[in-house]
């Protein structure tokens, strides 16, 4: 109940209202600050606003007294049906009509005063702080609002509780092998049933799933389960796991439901089975060519990880044995989902056929060996002066003095002519 049953409270309220009204009109206020000022004629004056508290949920506001006022134009007469009141609850929902009641009280120095009370009921579906504004319409249609000093409502979160342990399911291809998809779900009960009563959930709810492998994710579904005793909120999500380290260690999964007002609850954890390392498999051997004494860069092999999209290049380390008693680290690159290549750089000192092996190890310790052969040829000889490869000279005829060459040709021609003249 509002504290206006005491004569002094009403007298103080009227004095404050009168002082405010006179000050607003620009007239001087006479007398001391505590002296009573006669309220102006035909004015609706509201009592100072008061705070209210409730917990979010259906019908959490039951006949709250949200405003009191007097009408100085009919100060001593109770006629509640002559007035109407509109209540804005401050939560962006539809306004509602207030119920107006009236009681006459005798106040010293003033006389009988008709005190009107505005009451209303409402459902605050979500938590928060709200201002309750009341607008009163008088018989002559004049409207006055208490917006300068309204009542307030502080609505707190309803309690949330878990009604099930974490349920695990799914598995996907491979079941308990890395790359498999594991689904997690749990049920909760939100004491704020205003949304569940309509077959939905509070939009202020969020949920986080702790997958137990150092990662968390937001739930992909928060919905009304329509399952009776299981609760009124269902939460679920899924995750793709890497292999356990060590291999026998399960992952512990739990789900936490949060309300935007601060309340939360977590489901009891459930353990996954041990997630095994997926198999690595080598692709076909490669045949390569190289030149001795020259730097050589090549992809020496490729492999696949059955973990598929779960596998990343950073999960692997590679060492390449070049077949000449030399080894170096290889570079692992992802070529498609679950497919990788190994490349490296090397310089062969000698020619011949070289047998190359690349050993790849994943983060769980599993290995796969890739094979390649390299045919190493000799580098061409380079002439120091030109920088061009040396080519063997073609045989040529020795040079002869041009005169001797001409004499020889003339002699041959003369001989041919003589041979053609018949003997007599």
ZAMARGU-4260 file (C-alpha; in steps of 0.2 Angstrom, whole numbers, plus 5000, padded with zeros to 4 digits):
<rodrens>
0) 5000/5000/5000 | 5006/5018/4997 | 5010/5028/5012 | 4996/5041/5010 | 4984/5036/5024
5) 4993/5048/5036 | 4986/5066/5036 | 5003/5074/5037 | 5009/5064/5021 | 4994/5070/5011
10) 4996/5088/5017 | 5015/5087/5013 | 5011/5080/4996 | 4998/5094/4992 | 5010/5107/4998
15) 5024/5100/4987 | 5011/5100/4972 | 5005/5117/4975 | 5023/5124/4977 | 5027/5116/4960
20) 5012/5122/4952 | 5014/5140/4958 | 5033/5140/4953 | 5028/5133/4936 | 5016/5147/4933
25) 5030/5160/4937 | 5021/5167/4953 | 5031/5169/4969 | 5029/5157/4983 | 5025/5166/4999
30) 5030/5160/5016 | 5043/5148/5023 | 5048/5132/5014 | 5038/5121/5027 | 5022/5132/5026
35) 5007/5125/5018 | 5003/5132/5001 | 4985/5131/4996 | 4984/5120/4980 | 4979/5129/4964
40) 4961/5126/4958 | 4956/5113/4945 | 4973/5104/4944 | 4977/5085/4945 | 4992/5083/4957
45) 5001/5066/4958 | 5009/5059/4973 | 5028/5056/4972 | 5033/5040/4963 | 5037/5024/4973
50) 5047/5009/4969 | 5041/4991/4966 | 5050/4974/4964 | 5045/4958/4956 | 5053/4942/4948
55) 5050/4940/4929 | 5036/4929/4925 | 5017/4927/4921 | 5006/4938/4932 | 5020/4945/4942
60) 5011/4962/4944 | 4995/4959/4953 | 4985/4974/4957 | 4999/4986/4960 | 4995/5003/4965
65) 5005/5013/4952 | 4999/5031/4955 | 4989/5042/4967 | 4981/5059/4963 | 4970/5072/4968
70) 4959/5084/4958 | 4959/5101/4966 | 4944/5106/4955 | 4934/5093/4965 | 4945/5091/4980
75) 4933/5084/4992 | 4922/5074/4981 | 4925/5056/4976 | 4919/5052/4958 | 4931/5039/4951
80) 4920/5035/4937 | 4923/5052/4930 | 4941/5048/4927 | 4951/5036/4916 | 4969/5030/4918
85) 4981/5024/4905 | 4996/5014/4912 | 5012/5013/4902 | 5022/4999/4910 | 5038/5004/4902
90) 5043/4987/4894 | 5037/4991/4876 | 5021/4981/4878 | 5003/4987/4876 | 4997/5000/4888
95) 4983/4994/4900 | 4968/5003/4908 | 4970/5007/4926 | 4957/5003/4939 | 4953/5019/4949
100) 4947/5019/4967 | 4944/5034/4978 | 4943/5038/4997 | 4940/5054/5006 | 4952/5059/5020
105) 4951/5073/5032 | 4967/5084/5032 | 4970/5098/5044 | 4971/5115/5037 | 4964/5108/5020
110) 4948/5099/5025 | 4941/5084/5016 | 4952/5077/5002 | 4947/5064/4989 | 4962/5053/4986
115) 4961/5043/4970 | 4972/5027/4968 | 4976/5019/4951 | 4979/5001/4951 | 4984/4988/4937
120) 4990/4971/4934 | 5004/4966/4921 | 5016/4953/4916 | 5034/4958/4915 | 5041/4944/4904
125) 5059/4949/4906 | 5070/4956/4919 | 5075/4975/4919 | 5072/4992/4926 | 5056/5001/4920
130) 5047/5017/4923 | 5028/5016/4925 | 5019/5031/4918 | 5001/5034/4922 | 4990/5047/4912
135) 4974/5052/4919 | 4960/5059/4909 | 4948/5071/4918 | 4929/5073/4914 | 4933/5088/4903
140) 4946/5077/4893 | 4961/5086/4901 | 4975/5074/4902 | 4989/5074/4915 | 5004/5062/4917
145) 5015/5058/4931 | 5030/5056/4920 | 5040/5069/4930 | 5041/5057/4945 | 5033/5040/4940
150) 5033/5024/4950 | 5047/5012/4945 | 5048/4993/4943 | 5064/4983/4946 | 5061/4965/4939
155) 5074/4952/4943 | 5078/4936/4934 | 5069/4920/4938 | 5078/4905/4944 | 5085/4893/4931
160) 5089/4874/4935 | 5095/4859/4925 | 5083/4845/4924 | 5095/4832/4915 | 5113/4827/4914
165) 5122/4831/4897 | 5116/4819/4884 | 5129/4813/4871 | 5124/4806/4854 | 5129/4806/4836
170) 5146/4800/4831 | 5146/4802/4812 | 5157/4792/4801 | 5171/4784/4811 | 5161/4784/4827
175) 5174/4786/4840 | 5188/4791/4828 | 5194/4809/4826 | 5183/4818/4814 | 5167/4811/4820
180) 5153/4823/4825 | 5147/4822/4843 | 5130/4830/4848 | 5127/4836/4866 | 5110/4841/4873
185) 5102/4845/4890 | 5085/4850/4897 | 5082/4865/4909 | 5068/4873/4918 | 5066/4892/4918
190) 5054/4898/4932 | 5049/4912/4921 | 5036/4902/4912 | 5028/4916/4903 | 5037/4911/4887
195) 5035/4892/4889 | 5016/4895/4892 | 5016/4902/4874 | 5026/4887/4867 | 5042/4897/4865
200) 5058/4902/4876 | 5064/4918/4883 | 5074/4927/4869 | 5086/4932/4882 | 5093/4915/4885
205) 5110/4909/4878 | 5119/4893/4881 | 5138/4888/4880 | 5144/4870/4878 | 5161/4866/4885
210) 5167/4851/4875 | 5181/4846/4887 | 5195/4848/4874 | 5199/4866/4878 | 5185/4873/4866
215) 5168/4880/4869 | 5154/4885/4857 | 5137/4893/4857 | 5123/4881/4857 | 5115/4879/4840
220) 5097/4877/4846 | 5088/4883/4861 | 5070/4879/4860 | 5054/4874/4870 | 5054/4854/4871
225) 5036/4851/4874 | 5041/4835/4884 | 5031/4838/4900 | 5042/4834/4915 | 5059/4835/4906
230) 5059/4854/4908 | 5054/4869/4897 | 5070/4873/4888 | 5080/4861/4877 | 5098/4866/4873
235) 5109/4856/4860 | 5124/4858/4849 | 5138/4848/4840 | 5156/4847/4839 | 5170/4838/4829
240) 5183/4830/4840 | 5202/4828/4837 | 5209/4812/4845 | 5212/4811/4864 | 5229/4814/4871
245) 5233/4802/4879 | 5222/4790/4868 | 5212/4783/4883 | 5207/4800/4891 | 5189/4804/4887
250) 5182/4822/4885 | 5170/4829/4899 | 5155/4839/4891 | 5144/4851/4900 | 5131/4864/4895
255) 5128/4881/4904 | 5111/4890/4901 | 5112/4909/4904 | 5099/4922/4906 | 5103/4940/4901
260) 5098/4946/4918 | 5112/4936/4926 | 5105/4919/4931 | 5113/4903/4925 | 5113/4884/4927
265) 5124/4870/4921 | 5120/4852/4917 | 5130/4838/4925 | 5144/4833/4914 | 5145/4817/4903
270) 5161/4809/4896 | 5163/4805/4878 | 5172/4788/4874 | 5190/4789/4870 | 5192/4797/4852
275) 5205/4787/4842 | 5218/4794/4830 | 5212/4793/4812 | 5223/4783/4800 | 5236/4790/4789
280) 5238/4783/4771 | 5252/4787/4758 | 5248/4791/4740 | 5257/4783/4725 | 5276/4785/4724
285) 5283/4799/4714 | 5297/4799/4701 | 5308/4815/4701 | 5322/4822/4691 | 5336/4833/4697
290) 5353/4839/4692 | 5369/4836/4702 | 5376/4852/4711 | 5360/4862/4708 | 5347/4866/4721
295) 5332/4855/4719 | 5314/4859/4726 | 5300/4846/4724 | 5285/4838/4731 | 5292/4821/4737
300) 5275/4813/4742 | 5257/4815/4747 | 5246/4807/4760 | 5228/4807/4767 | 5221/4808/4785
305) 5205/4799/4788 | 5200/4813/4800 | 5195/4823/4785 | 5192/4842/4788 | 5197/4840/4806
310) 5215/4838/4801 | 5226/4853/4798 | 5244/4855/4791 | 5250/4861/4808 | 5245/4844/4815
315) 5260/4836/4806 | 5279/4836/4806 | 5289/4828/4791 | 5307/4823/4789 | 5314/4819/4771
320) 5329/4807/4769 | 5336/4811/4752 | 5344/4795/4748 | 5362/4801/4749 | 5364/4800/4768
325) 5357/4818/4770 | 5340/4822/4779 | 5331/4839/4781 | 5314/4844/4787 | 5299/4844/4775
330) 5285/4856/4773 | 5268/4849/4775 | 5254/4858/4765 | 5235/4855/4764 | 5229/4852/4746
335) 5211/4848/4750 | 5200/4842/4765 | 5211/4828/4773 | 5224/4828/4759 | 5242/4834/4761
340) 5258/4835/4752 | 5276/4835/4758 | 5290/4846/4749 | 5308/4850/4752 | 5324/4858/4745
345) 5340/4848/4742 | 5356/4849/4732 | 5364/4832/4726 | 5382/4831/4725 | 5383/4816/4713
350) 5373/4808/4699 | 5363/4792/4700 | 5347/4785/4706 | 5342/4791/4723 | 5328/4783/4734
355) 5319/4796/4744 | 5308/4793/4759 | 5298/4806/4769 | 5292/4801/4787 | 5276/4811/4792
360) 5271/4811/4811 | 5254/4818/4817 | 5252/4826/4834 | 5246/4810/4842 | 5262/4801/4837
365) 5255/4791/4822 | 5267/4790/4807 | 5266/4786/4788 | 5281/4785/4776 | 5281/4792/4758
370) 5292/4785/4744 | 5300/4793/4729 | 5314/4790/4717 | 5325/4804/4710 | 5336/4802/4694
375) 5351/4814/4696 | 5360/4819/4680 | 5376/4827/4678 | 5377/4846/4675 | 5383/4852/4658
380) 5401/4859/4657 | 5401/4878/4656 | 5414/4888/4647 | 5422/4901/4658 | 5423/4915/4645
385) 5405/4914/4638 | 5396/4905/4652 | 5388/4894/4638 | 5389/4875/4639 | 5404/4868/4629
390) 5400/4859/4613 | 5412/4847/4604 | 5419/4855/4587 | 5413/4848/4571 | 5427/4841/4559
395) 5432/4854/4545 | 5443/4853/4530 | 5460/4861/4532 | 5461/4878/4524 | 5471/4879/4507
400) 5478/4894/4498 | 5465/4900/4486 | 5478/4900/4472 | 5482/4882/4474 | 5464/4877/4474
405) 5461/4886/4458 | 5476/4878/4449 | 5469/4861/4455 | 5452/4864/4448 | 5459/4870/4431
410) 5470/4854/4430 | 5455/4843/4433 | 5445/4853/4420 | 5459/4851/4407 | 5460/4832/4410
415) 5442/4830/4407 | 5443/4839/4390 | 5457/4828/4384 | 5448/4813/4389 | 5433/4818/4378
420) 5444/4821/4362 | 5444/4805/4351 | 5461/4798/4346 | 5465/4798/4327
</rodrens>
